[in-house]
């Protein structure tokens, strides 16, 4: 088996999403959710300023290299403390999820995404999520999408404090999965984060061109490029790589 482990990006690779975190409706929803817990911010502008400040403050002690990824959850919890309200991480997750839902216009799986993951696992391969994302948003979205049990391991950048294309995140994913780079394939839609990052970590990458904003039609550093979420083509490529490895 050439690729015994397959890393997947989530957004734009398995799930089609559109969010607007600058929308007034999203910040109003967050302000109302906080108010219901007793934390009162007079305006959306004051809330946004407080949130940005708390993101910086909450992550000040974390190692911040070139590809540092902050964790928003402590910042959400700190918003309560700004208003002298005691809160738990569950309270923070609740208001974070309120904001995420209000800022999301579209979220759906690409056709065949779950079936692809199930097929790969049925064939005896490990399937690992390696995503640039906020854990407080992505974990409930995985459940919403029906993917909460679809992966053998999850690496979410906010949990790790580092994001793709950092080689460090790919290195951690290999260690977590006890996988070898030469037998691992990264599948993603972002030419820089997914393809460039994997290549520099010594991992083959397959590129899905699903978004004009994340790369061209072909990624030169990918071992294969596909137009759209072509999971059938991807699976055929993986099987062909298996056969070639057996003949070698």
C-alpha positions in Angstrom: 0.0 0.0 0.0 1.6 3.3 -1.1 -0.5 5.6 1.0 -1.4 3.9 4.3 -2.3 7.3 5.9 -4.3 10.1 4.2 -4.3 13.6 5.7 -7.3 15.8 4.9 -8.0 19.5 5.0 -11.6 20.2 5.9 -13.0 23.5 4.6 -12.9 23.6 0.8 -11.8 20.0 0.7 -14.5 18.0 2.3 -16.9 20.8 3.2 -18.1 23.8 1.3 -18.4 26.8 3.6 -18.9 30.5 3.4 -18.6 32.8 6.5 -18.7 36.5 7.1 -17.1 37.2 10.5 -17.4 41.0 9.9 -21.2 40.9 9.6 -23.2 43.0 12.0 -25.6 40.2 12.5 -22.9 37.9 13.8 -21.6 40.4 16.4 -25.1 41.3 17.4 -25.8 37.6 18.0 -22.7 37.3 20.1 -23.5 40.4 22.1 -27.0 39.0 22.8 -25.7 35.6 23.9 -23.2 37.3 26.3 -26.0 39.5 27.7 -28.1 36.4 28.4 -25.2 35.2 30.6 -25.0 38.6 32.3 -22.1 40.1 30.3 -23.2 43.4 28.8 -21.4 45.2 26.0 -23.0 48.4 25.0 -22.2 48.2 21.3 -20.9 45.8 18.7 -17.8 48.0 18.2 -16.9 47.8 21.9 -17.4 44.0 21.8 -15.2 43.6 18.7 -12.4 45.7 20.3 -12.6 43.7 23.5 -12.5 40.4 21.6 -9.4 41.4 19.6 -7.7 42.6 22.8 -8.5 39.3 24.6 -7.3 37.1 21.7 -3.9 38.9 22.0 -3.9 38.7 25.8 -5.0 35.1 26.1 -2.3 33.8 23.7 0.5 36.0 24.9 2.3 33.2 26.7 2.1 30.7 23.8 5.1 30.3 21.5 4.5 32.5 18.5 6.5 31.5 15.5 6.0 32.5 11.9 2.9 30.3 11.5 1.4 30.8 15.0 -2.3 30.1 15.4 -4.2 31.7 18.3 -6.9 29.9 20.3 -10.1 32.0 20.5 -11.8 30.0 23.3 -9.9 31.7 26.1 -10.7 35.0 24.6 -14.4 34.2 24.5 -14.2 33.3 28.2 -12.3 36.5 29.0 -15.2 38.5 27.6 -17.3 37.3 30.6 -14.5 38.3 33.0 -14.4 41.8 31.4 -17.9 42.2 32.7 -17.2 40.6 36.1 -19.1 37.5 35.3 -17.8 34.0 36.3 -17.9 31.6 33.3 -16.8 28.1 32.4 -15.3 26.9 29.2 -18.7 25.4 28.3 -20.2 28.9 28.6 -17.4 30.2 26.3 -18.0 27.4 23.8 -21.7 28.2 23.8 -21.2 31.9 22.9 -18.4 31.0 20.4 -20.8 28.6 18.6 -23.5 31.3 18.6 -21.1 33.6 16.8 -20.0 30.9 14.4 -23.5 30.0 13.4 -24.6 33.6 12.9 -21.5 34.3 10.7 -22.0 31.2 8.5 -24.0 31.6 5.3 -23.2 28.1 3.9 -21.9 24.8 5.3 -22.4 21.5 3.6 -20.4 18.4 2.7 -19.3 18.0 -0.9 -21.1 15.1 -2.4 -19.4 11.8 -1.6 -17.1 13.2 1.1 -18.2 10.9 3.9 -18.3 7.9 1.5 -14.7 8.6 0.5 -13.5 8.7 4.1 -15.4 5.5 4.9 -13.9 3.7 1.9 -10.4 4.7 2.8 -10.8 3.4 6.3 -12.5 0.2 5.1 -9.4 -0.4 3.0 -7.2 -0.2 6.2 -5.9 3.3 5.8 -5.7 5.9 8.5 -7.6 9.1 7.9 -6.4 12.2 9.7 -7.9 15.7 9.8 -5.2 18.4 9.5 -7.1 21.7 9.5 -6.4 25.4 9.9 -9.3 26.3 12.1 -10.6 27.2 15.5 -11.4 24.1 17.6 -14.4 25.8 19.2 -16.0 26.2 15.8 -14.7 23.1 14.0 -15.5 20.4 16.6 -19.3 21.2 16.6 -19.3 21.6 12.9 -17.8 18.1 12.5 -20.7 16.8 14.5 -23.2 18.9 12.4 -21.7 17.5 9.2 -21.7 13.9 10.5 -17.9 13.7 10.5 -17.3 13.5 14.2 -16.5 9.8 14.0 -14.9 9.9 10.5 -11.2 10.4 11.5 -8.6 8.4 13.3 -6.9 11.6 14.5 -7.7 15.3 14.6 -5.2 18.1 14.4 -6.7 21.5 14.5 -4.4 24.5 14.3 -5.8 26.4 17.3 -5.2 23.4 19.5 -1.7 23.0 18.3 -0.7 26.7 18.2 0.6 26.4 14.7 -1.0 26.4 11.3 -0.3 25.1 7.8 1.9 25.5 5.8 4.2 25.0 8.8 6.2 21.8 8.6 5.8 21.5 12.3 2.0 20.8 12.0 2.6 18.1 9.4 5.4 16.7 11.6 3.0 16.5 14.6 0.4 14.8 12.4 2.9 12.1 11.3 3.8 11.5 15.0 0.2 11.4 16.1 -0.7 8.9 13.5 2.6 7.0 13.8 2.9 7.4 10.0 5.8 7.6 7.6 6.0 10.6 5.3 6.7 8.4 2.2 3.5 6.5 2.8 1.3 9.5 3.6 -0.8 11.6 1.2 -2.2 15.1 2.0 -5.4 16.1 0.3 -6.3 19.8 0.3 -7.7 22.7 -1.7 -5.2 25.4 -0.7 -2.1 25.6 -2.8 0.0 27.3 -0.2 -1.2 25.8 3.1 -1.9 22.2 2.0 0.2 21.5 -1.1 3.3 23.7 -0.4 3.3 22.8 3.3 3.0 19.1 2.7 5.7 19.1 0.0 8.1 20.9 2.3 7.4 18.2 5.0 8.3 15.5 2.5 4.7 14.4 2.0 2.9 13.8 -1.3 -0.1 16.1 -1.8 -3.2 15.9 -4.0 -4.8 19.2 -4.9 -8.6 19.7 -5.3 -9.3 23.0 -7.1 -12.6 23.9 -5.5 -12.0 27.7 -4.9 -10.5 30.4 -7.1 -9.2 32.1 -4.0 -6.9 29.3 -2.8 -4.9 28.5 -5.9 -4.9 28.0 -9.7 -6.4 25.1 -11.6 -3.2 23.1 -11.2 -0.8 23.0 -8.2 2.7 22.4 -9.6 4.0 20.9 -6.3 1.1 18.4 -6.1 1.5 14.8 -7.3 -2.0 15.1 -8.8 -4.4 18.0 -9.4 -8.2 17.6 -9.7 -10.9 20.0 -10.8 -13.4 20.3 -8.1 -14.1 17.8 -5.3 -13.3 14.9 -7.6 -13.3 12.1 -5.0 -13.7 9.3 -7.6 -10.5 10.6 -9.4 -8.7 10.9 -6.1 -9.6 7.3 -5.1 -8.5 6.0 -8.5 -5.2 7.8 -8.1 -4.6 6.3 -4.7 -5.4 2.8 -6.0 -3.1 3.3 -9.0 -0.3 4.4 -6.6 -0.9 1.2 -4.6 -0.6 -1.0 -7.7 2.6 0.8 -8.8 4.1 0.3 -5.3 3.3 -3.4 -5.5 5.1 -3.7 -8.8 8.2 -1.8 -7.7 
